Amino acid sequence: MIRLGRAPTDRKGFTFDPRGGLVAIDSGGGEAWLRFHPASGWAPADGCDPEVRDLLDLYLPLCGCGPSGVQVVGHLGQSLNGCIATQSGDSCWVTGPENIRHLHRMRALSDAVLVGAETVVRDDPRLTTRLVPGGSPTRVVLDPHRRVRAEHNVCRDGEAPTLVIGTRSRVPPGRLGEAEIAGVPERDGRLDLAAVLGVLRERGLDRVFIEGGGVTVSAFLHAGLLDRLQVTVAPLLIGGGRPGVHLPPAATMGECLRPRCRVFRMGGDLLFDCEPRVPADAAEGEGLSRVI
Ligand SMILES: NC(=O)c1ccc[n+]([C@@H]2O[C@H](COP(=O)([O-])OP(=O)(O)OC[C@H]3O[C@@H](n4cnc5c(N)ncnc54)[C@H](OP(=O)(O)O)[C@@H]3O)[C@@H](O)[C@H]2O)c1
């Protein structure tokens, strides 16, 4: 996967090599897929292959750094009725293979992939990049009560660095298998999530992909720390399942968050790529659907 951080100065047209690396080509070359404009940044080139354009439309905004230098993206795959797993915690699989590939792309584009303790205890995921080219990000687990064990994959397999984050007052720094343990202060009895991002930033981990579950993504959303919220909806109904996004109650529709959103079709699923801090603008023609 490409990662675009630094603005090029001397060339304006780009294409990709077979491994997905970015290759500069002479300005004006007709075969460019990507262009850089000093005023507006990266954009698909005019003659870009339509399939490539669809991918660039989705991923280009996620390749550059946000204004703060940090880009935090949360993702949940949910049923039509808003569940991410059954009540017992089974979530294999809610969404289809196209969306699972998207998760691996997001991992490859991120410095860190972060999940809540319940996801590790229930699923024992590896959280590595395996379905697309690209490196595996640092794995981060929020685990205030030390529920994660040295036997869990992320602490055992050594396939990527792992950081287990607990409460500073209760969890002494140290190691858990191959993983490092770090502590952050509490806020309102929970981990201070801004402090979590601060710990990651200190380690150069600016692009953070929060891959679940619902409790963790919702906590970042409620704290106003998500640059993007991606919700993939699968045509599936889960009876009495675990909720995806849950927020404090709102009294009126006017108080509800209606963010700017782009829609992408992924196989049989729909991905809603939302910017929680930017209100929807009806004039922008929301509801575009692109096929990935
Ligand atoms: N469909 C999907 O997209 C998807 C993705 C991932 C997981 N899943 C499924 O979802 C289920 C797990 O999701 P979940 O929502 O139940 O739990 P979760 O978000 O994976 O983990 C929640 C736990 O993480 C810790 N945590 C998160 N935020 C915290 C904060 N601000 N402060 C302190 N601790 C915090 C807490 O641990 P303590 O409980 O120890 O306090 C909390 O209970 C599993 O069944 C998994 O299979 C689905």
The ligand as an SDF file (V2000), in Angstrom:
LIG
                    3D

 48 52  0  0  0  0  0  0  0  0999 V2000
  -17.6170   -6.6970   13.7550 N   0  0  0  0  0  0  0  0  0  0  0  0
  -16.5680   -5.9820   14.1070 C   0  0  0  0  0  0  0  0  0  0  0  0
  -16.1920   -4.9810   13.4590 O   0  0  0  0  0  0  0  0  0  0  0  0
  -15.8100   -6.3820   15.3230 C   0  0  0  0  0  0  0  0  0  0  0  0
  -14.5180   -5.8340   15.5360 C   0  0  0  0  0  0  0  0  0  0  0  0
  -13.8430   -6.1920   16.6880 C   0  0  0  0  0  0  0  0  0  0  0  0
  -14.4320   -7.0610   17.5960 C   0  0  0  0  0  0  0  0  0  0  0  0
  -15.6590   -7.5880   17.3380 N   0  0  0  0  0  0  0  0  0  0  0  0
  -16.3490   -8.4360   18.3060 C   0  0  0  0  0  0  0  0  0  0  0  0
  -16.8290   -7.5340   19.2930 O   0  0  0  0  0  0  0  0  0  0  0  0
  -16.7320   -8.1360   20.5830 C   0  0  0  0  0  0  0  0  0  0  0  0
  -15.8490   -7.2510   21.4450 C   0  0  0  0  0  0  0  0  0  0  0  0
  -16.2970   -5.9150   21.3850 O   0  0  0  0  0  0  0  0  0  0  0  0
  -16.7790   -5.1420   22.6700 P   0  0  0  0  0  0  0  0  0  0  0  0
  -17.4100   -3.8920   22.2250 O   0  0  0  0  0  0  0  0  0  0  0  0
  -17.5700   -6.0830   23.5150 O   0  0  0  0  0  0  0  0  0  0  0  0
  -15.4220   -4.8780   23.4610 O   0  0  0  0  0  0  0  0  0  0  0  0
  -14.0180   -4.2140   23.0210 P   0  0  0  0  0  0  0  0  0  0  0  0
  -14.2440   -2.8300   22.5340 O   0  0  0  0  0  0  0  0  0  0  0  0
  -13.2330   -5.1520   22.1880 O   0  0  0  0  0  0  0  0  0  0  0  0
  -13.2670   -4.1730   24.4270 O   0  0  0  0  0  0  0  0  0  0  0  0
  -13.8500   -3.4060   25.4520 C   0  0  0  0  0  0  0  0  0  0  0  0
  -12.9050   -3.4030   26.6190 C   0  0  0  0  0  0  0  0  0  0  0  0
  -11.6920   -2.7080   26.2980 O   0  0  0  0  0  0  0  0  0  0  0  0
  -11.2710   -1.9420   27.3950 C   0  0  0  0  0  0  0  0  0  0  0  0
  -11.4700   -0.5180   27.0690 N   0  0  0  0  0  0  0  0  0  0  0  0
  -11.9250    0.0180   25.9160 C   0  0  0  0  0  0  0  0  0  0  0  0
  -11.9650    1.3760   26.0170 N   0  0  0  0  0  0  0  0  0  0  0  0
  -11.5610    1.6790   27.2410 C   0  0  0  0  0  0  0  0  0  0  0  0
  -11.3790    2.8920   27.9660 C   0  0  0  0  0  0  0  0  0  0  0  0
  -11.6400    4.1050   27.4400 N   0  0  0  0  0  0  0  0  0  0  0  0
  -10.9690    2.8260   29.2400 N   0  0  0  0  0  0  0  0  0  0  0  0
  -10.7200    1.6310   29.7910 C   0  0  0  0  0  0  0  0  0  0  0  0
  -10.8600    0.4460   29.1820 N   0  0  0  0  0  0  0  0  0  0  0  0
  -11.2690    0.4770   27.9170 C   0  0  0  0  0  0  0  0  0  0  0  0
  -12.1990   -2.3260   28.5490 C   0  0  0  0  0  0  0  0  0  0  0  0
  -11.6470   -3.4550   29.1810 O   0  0  0  0  0  0  0  0  0  0  0  0
  -12.1830   -3.9830   30.6290 P   0  0  0  0  0  0  0  0  0  0  0  0
  -13.4720   -4.6840   30.3550 O   0  0  0  0  0  0  0  0  0  0  0  0
  -11.1350   -4.8930   31.0990 O   0  0  0  0  0  0  0  0  0  0  0  0
  -12.3770   -2.7660   31.4810 O   0  0  0  0  0  0  0  0  0  0  0  0
  -13.4800   -2.6410   27.7940 C   0  0  0  0  0  0  0  0  0  0  0  0
  -14.4010   -3.4250   28.4820 O   0  0  0  0  0  0  0  0  0  0  0  0
  -16.1350   -9.5160   20.3690 C   0  0  0  0  0  0  0  0  0  0  0  0
  -17.1950  -10.4210   20.3510 O   0  0  0  0  0  0  0  0  0  0  0  0
  -15.4950   -9.4400   19.0100 C   0  0  0  0  0  0  0  0  0  0  0  0
  -15.5770  -10.6860   18.3640 O   0  0  0  0  0  0  0  0  0  0  0  0
  -16.3510   -7.2560   16.2320 C   0  0  0  0  0  0  0  0  0  0  0  0
  1  2  1  0
  2  3  2  0
  2  4  1  0
  4  5  1  0
  4 48  2  0
  5  6  2  0
  6  7  1  0
  7  8  2  0
  8  9  1  0
  8 48  1  0
  9 10  1  0
  9 46  1  0
 10 11  1  0
 11 12  1  0
 11 44  1  0
 12 13  1  0
 13 14  1  0
 14 15  2  0
 14 16  1  0
 14 17  1  0
 17 18  1  0
 18 19  2  0
 18 20  1  0
 18 21  1  0
 21 22  1  0
 22 23  1  0
 23 24  1  0
 23 42  1  0
 24 25  1  0
 25 26  1  0
 25 36  1  0
 26 27  1  0
 26 35  1  0
 27 28  2  0
 28 29  1  0
 29 30  1  0
 29 35  2  0
 30 31  1  0
 30 32  2  0
 32 33  1  0
 33 34  2  0
 34 35  1  0
 36 37  1  0
 36 42  1  0
 37 38  1  0
 38 39  2  0
 38 40  1  0
 38 41  1  0
 42 43  1  0
 44 45  1  0
 44 46  1  0
 46 47  1  0
M  CHG  2   8   1  16  -1
M  END
$$$$
